[in-house]
Amino acid sequence: MTTATELNYVYFMLVKTTTTWLQIPTKQRFEFLEKTIKPILAKHPAVKMRFFDSEAFSGRFTDVLMWETAQVKEYQCLVEKLRETPFWGTYFEIVEIVPGIENAYAIFNQVAPLSV
């Protein structure tokens, strides 16, 4: 039986696109992501990001960004850099950030996690 030992922090960032973002031509949106957001992500390789579209299922938020890391400081630094760009508040409203620790119950109880 393998037990989980390392803390893996996960942050679900619920965001809502603004009309400002939606009025930007698609090509320019991808240029912004390439020139502004991608370099920030590259400076924090210990943080992995996954992106989920939600607008068809929720009126409260349009997208979910899932951030995953074992290094909380790296996540914090990445968020601080995002806040210095139009991503934060101009192009996207940050609706909520839901933090979690993957399999924390298993680590605490020194048992194998239910999902692997």
Backbone as CSV, one residue per row, in Angstrom:
resi,resn,N_x,N_y,N_z,CA_x,CA_y,CA_z,C_x,C_y,C_z
1,MET,0.842,-1.176,0.000,0.000,0.000,0.000,0.891,1.244,0.000
2,THR,0.656,2.146,-0.962,1.400,3.395,-1.056,0.597,4.495,-0.391
3,THR,1.253,5.261,0.446,0.570,6.390,1.092,1.064,7.691,0.480
4,ALA,0.182,8.681,0.457,0.550,10.004,-0.030,1.373,10.700,1.046
5,THR,2.444,11.385,0.650,3.291,12.052,1.634,3.534,13.523,1.323
6,GLU,3.526,13.915,0.066,3.831,15.293,-0.297,2.538,16.081,-0.498
7,LEU,2.503,17.283,0.058,1.331,18.125,-0.117,1.296,18.697,-1.530
8,ASN,0.176,18.539,-2.190,-0.039,19.084,-3.521,-1.188,20.079,-3.409
9,TYR,-0.870,21.362,-3.522,-1.870,22.406,-3.380,-2.551,22.647,-4.719
10,VAL,-3.863,22.805,-4.679,-4.641,23.073,-5.881,-5.519,24.286,-5.597
11,TYR,-5.553,25.208,-6.548,-6.361,26.412,-6.423,-7.271,26.486,-7.644
12,PHE,-8.562,26.509,-7.402,-9.529,26.664,-8.478,-9.900,28.143,-8.529
13,MET,-9.482,28.815,-9.584,-9.736,30.241,-9.748,-10.929,30.391,-10.689
14,LEU,-12.046,30.850,-10.143,-13.250,31.061,-10.929,-13.197,32.478,-11.475
15,VAL,-13.217,32.620,-12.797,-13.095,33.932,-13.421,-14.268,34.175,-14.375
16,LYS,-14.526,35.446,-14.605,-15.581,35.835,-15.531,-15.006,36.819,-16.535
17,THR,-15.179,36.517,-17.821,-14.679,37.420,-18.849,-15.446,38.737,-18.781
18,THR,-14.750,39.824,-19.094,-15.380,41.136,-19.122,-15.737,41.489,-20.563
19,THR,-16.577,42.491,-20.723,-16.912,42.941,-22.077,-15.670,43.506,-22.771
20,THR,-14.747,44.055,-21.995,-13.485,44.553,-22.570,-12.763,43.432,-23.297
21,TRP,-12.639,42.269,-22.648,-11.967,41.112,-23.255,-12.711,40.640,-24.497
22,LEU,-14.018,40.569,-24.390,-14.830,40.046,-25.495,-14.833,40.977,-26.703
23,GLN,-14.556,42.252,-26.509,-14.519,43.207,-27.614,-13.178,43.226,-28.336
24,ILE,-12.182,42.596,-27.760,-10.862,42.511,-28.403,-10.924,41.421,-29.479
25,PRO,-10.437,41.712,-30.690,-10.415,40.670,-31.725,-9.641,39.434,-31.246
26,THR,-10.093,38.278,-31.652,-9.519,37.011,-31.202,-8.007,36.956,-31.392
27,LYS,-7.514,37.415,-32.524,-6.072,37.391,-32.777,-5.319,38.186,-31.717
28,GLN,-5.843,39.346,-31.337,-5.183,40.168,-30.321,-5.263,39.528,-28.931
29,ARG,-6.331,38.796,-28.671,-6.433,38.080,-27.393,-5.292,37.077,-27.267
30,PHE,-5.072,36.312,-28.341,-4.010,35.305,-28.296,-2.624,35.948,-28.252
31,GLU,-2.482,37.119,-28.865,-1.212,37.845,-28.769,-0.958,38.270,-27.318
32,PHE,-1.992,38.743,-26.629,-1.853,39.119,-25.226,-1.439,37.912,-24.385
33,LEU,-2.089,36.789,-24.610,-1.749,35.580,-23.854,-0.305,35.158,-24.117
34,GLU,0.100,35.226,-25.371,1.453,34.817,-25.764,2.517,35.769,-25.197
35,LYS,2.287,37.063,-25.299,3.299,38.050,-24.920,3.295,38.392,-23.429
36,THR,2.142,38.284,-22.772,2.044,38.730,-21.389,1.910,37.580,-20.402
37,ILE,0.998,36.662,-20.675,0.704,35.598,-19.704,1.705,34.445,-19.804
38,LYS,2.036,34.024,-20.998,2.957,32.890,-21.163,4.302,33.125,-20.481
39,PRO,4.918,34.297,-20.581,6.190,34.523,-19.878,6.060,34.423,-18.356
40,ILE,4.937,34.855,-17.817,4.728,34.735,-16.367,4.660,33.262,-15.981
41,LEU,3.925,32.485,-16.738,3.832,31.048,-16.460,5.202,30.386,-16.576
42,ALA,5.982,30.804,-17.569,7.308,30.211,-17.789,8.260,30.494,-16.627
43,LYS,8.085,31.618,-15.932,8.950,31.968,-14.805,8.609,31.175,-13.549
44,HIS,7.506,30.458,-13.580,7.069,29.682,-12.411,6.741,28.242,-12.826
45,PRO,7.761,27.493,-13.260,7.519,26.133,-13.755,7.019,25.162,-12.683
46,ALA,7.154,25.520,-11.421,6.661,24.645,-10.350,5.137,24.705,-10.227
47,VAL,4.531,25.654,-10.945,3.073,25.801,-10.920,2.515,25.381,-12.277
48,LYS,1.615,24.439,-12.253,0.965,23.969,-13.480,-0.440,24.565,-13.542
49,MET,-0.871,24.941,-14.752,-2.186,25.530,-14.933,-2.986,24.732,-15.953
50,ARG,-4.255,24.521,-15.634,-5.190,23.921,-16.588,-6.361,24.879,-16.712
51,PHE,-6.962,24.929,-17.881,-8.010,25.903,-18.181,-9.273,25.179,-18.617
52,PHE,-10.386,25.558,-18.021,-11.676,24.931,-18.321,-12.697,26.005,-18.682
53,ASP,-13.409,25.824,-19.792,-14.504,26.718,-20.165,-15.760,26.322,-19.411
54,SER,-16.463,27.308,-18.868,-17.652,27.034,-18.067,-18.862,27.867,-18.468
55,GLU,-18.701,28.775,-19.423,-19.771,29.725,-19.710,-21.091,29.078,-20.122
56,ALA,-21.044,27.889,-20.666,-22.279,27.206,-21.062,-23.014,26.603,-19.869
57,PHE,-22.379,26.607,-18.703,-22.938,25.913,-17.542,-23.150,26.804,-16.323
58,SER,-22.627,28.028,-16.365,-22.735,28.899,-15.200,-22.860,30.353,-15.638
59,GLY,-23.707,31.102,-14.972,-23.800,32.529,-15.224,-22.912,33.326,-14.288
60,ARG,-22.438,32.688,-13.248,-21.617,33.353,-12.235,-20.162,33.517,-12.678
61,PHE,-19.629,32.528,-13.378,-18.259,32.589,-13.884,-18.235,31.934,-15.254
62,THR,-17.243,32.298,-16.064,-17.165,31.774,-17.433,-16.068,30.738,-17.613
63,ASP,-15.075,30.771,-16.725,-13.928,29.873,-16.871,-13.392,29.485,-15.502
64,VAL,-12.706,28.350,-15.481,-12.041,27.898,-14.261,-10.586,27.632,-14.608
65,LEU,-9.702,28.281,-13.866,-8.275,28.004,-13.997,-7.902,27.146,-12.806
66,MET,-7.285,26.024,-13.061,-6.847,25.138,-11.990,-5.330,25.234,-11.893
67,TRP,-4.859,25.744,-10.765,-3.429,25.898,-10.508,-3.003,24.786,-9.563
68,GLU,-1.883,24.168,-9.853,-1.419,23.034,-9.046,0.072,23.187,-8.766
69,THR,0.446,23.000,-7.487,1.854,23.124,-7.119,2.109,22.504,-5.750
70,ALA,3.337,22.158,-5.496,3.758,21.744,-4.155,4.426,22.922,-3.446
71,GLN,4.587,24.034,-4.170,5.294,25.203,-3.637,4.362,26.418,-3.610
72,VAL,3.761,26.654,-2.466,2.784,27.738,-2.310,3.389,29.093,-2.677
73,LYS,4.635,29.316,-2.311,5.276,30.595,-2.608,5.308,30.867,-4.109
74,GLU,5.555,29.850,-4.904,5.580,30.018,-6.359,4.211,30.436,-6.890
75,TYR,3.161,29.825,-6.361,1.800,30.203,-6.751,1.537,31.659,-6.365
76,GLN,1.897,32.033,-5.143,1.685,33.400,-4.662,2.399,34.405,-5.569
77,CYS,3.637,34.120,-5.934,4.403,35.019,-6.800,3.762,35.129,-8.182
78,LEU,3.299,34.030,-8.710,2.640,34.022,-10.012,1.386,34.893,-9.968
79,VAL,0.583,34.755,-8.923,-0.638,35.554,-8.791,-0.293,37.041,-8.687
80,GLU,0.743,37.375,-7.936,1.145,38.779,-7.820,1.507,39.361,-9.187
81,LYS,2.193,38.575,-10.006,2.548,39.033,-11.359,1.296,39.183,-12.233
82,LEU,0.346,38.254,-12.123,-0.900,38.365,-12.883,-1.659,39.637,-12.514
83,ARG,-1.630,39.991,-11.253,-2.338,41.180,-10.771,-1.772,42.459,-11.377
84,GLU,-0.545,42.409,-11.863,0.095,43.571,-12.472,-0.195,43.690,-13.964
85,THR,-1.057,42.821,-14.472,-1.407,42.829,-15.893,-2.899,43.126,-16.056
86,PRO,-3.327,43.438,-17.262,-4.755,43.640,-17.520,-5.593,42.366,-17.358
87,PHE,-4.932,41.206,-17.275,-5.674,39.964,-17.036,-6.560,40.119,-15.810
88,TRP,-5.981,40.673,-14.749,-6.617,40.731,-13.430,-7.478,41.995,-13.334
89,GLY,-8.779,41.835,-13.435,-9.694,42.945,-13.221,-10.120,43.697,-14.462
90,THR,-9.282,43.714,-15.490,-9.650,44.403,-16.728,-10.253,43.422,-17.728
91,TYR,-9.531,42.345,-18.002,-10.030,41.346,-18.949,-10.853,40.258,-18.267
92,PHE,-10.526,39.958,-17.018,-11.243,38.926,-16.256,-11.515,39.427,-14.846
93,GLU,-12.712,39.189,-14.371,-13.027,39.419,-12.964,-12.701,38.135,-12.220
94,ILE,-12.011,38.243,-11.116,-11.722,37.076,-10.300,-12.921,36.911,-9.363
95,VAL,-13.748,35.895,-9.616,-14.970,35.696,-8.857,-14.667,35.067,-7.507
96,GLU,-13.832,34.041,-7.535,-13.505,33.329,-6.294,-12.282,32.459,-6.531
97,ILE,-11.521,32.249,-5.470,-10.407,31.311,-5.507,-10.674,30.275,-4.427
98,VAL,-10.756,29.013,-4.852,-11.054,27.919,-3.933,-9.787,27.079,-3.773
99,PRO,-9.132,27.160,-2.607,-7.910,26.387,-2.389,-8.226,24.991,-1.855
100,GLY,-7.340,24.084,-2.118,-7.470,22.737,-1.583,-6.126,22.044,-1.549
101,ILE,-6.054,20.981,-0.780,-4.854,20.145,-0.731,-5.282,18.761,-1.187
102,GLU,-4.670,18.314,-2.260,-5.028,17.014,-2.813,-4.708,15.896,-1.818
103,ASN,-5.699,15.074,-1.541,-5.560,13.899,-0.676,-5.025,14.229,0.724
104,ALA,-5.376,15.393,1.253,-4.895,15.784,2.584,-5.339,14.791,3.654
105,TYR,-6.526,14.244,3.523,-7.018,13.260,4.500,-6.108,12.034,4.537
106,ALA,-5.636,11.627,3.359,-4.778,10.438,3.285,-3.413,10.714,3.905
107,ILE,-2.892,11.910,3.664,-1.605,12.282,4.243,-1.723,12.342,5.763
108,PHE,-2.780,12.985,6.244,-2.978,13.110,7.683,-3.117,11.743,8.349
109,ASN,-3.865,10.841,7.708,-4.120,9.525,8.289,-3.103,8.461,7.880
110,GLN,-2.137,8.857,7.041,-1.084,7.956,6.570,-1.674,6.691,5.941
111,VAL,-2.606,6.932,5.008,-3.224,5.837,4.256,-3.131,6.165,2.767
112,ALA,-3.387,5.167,1.959,-3.404,5.374,0.509,-4.636,6.198,0.136
113,PRO,-4.503,7.127,-0.782,-5.668,7.919,-1.208,-6.660,7.046,-1.968
114,LEU,-7.931,7.466,-1.926,-8.968,6.707,-2.623,-8.763,6.751,-4.131
115,SER,-8.329,7.911,-4.641,-8.066,8.018,-6.080,-6.578,8.166,-6.288
116,VAL,-6.081,7.585,-7.346,-4.653,7.632,-7.617,-4.403,8.377,-8.905
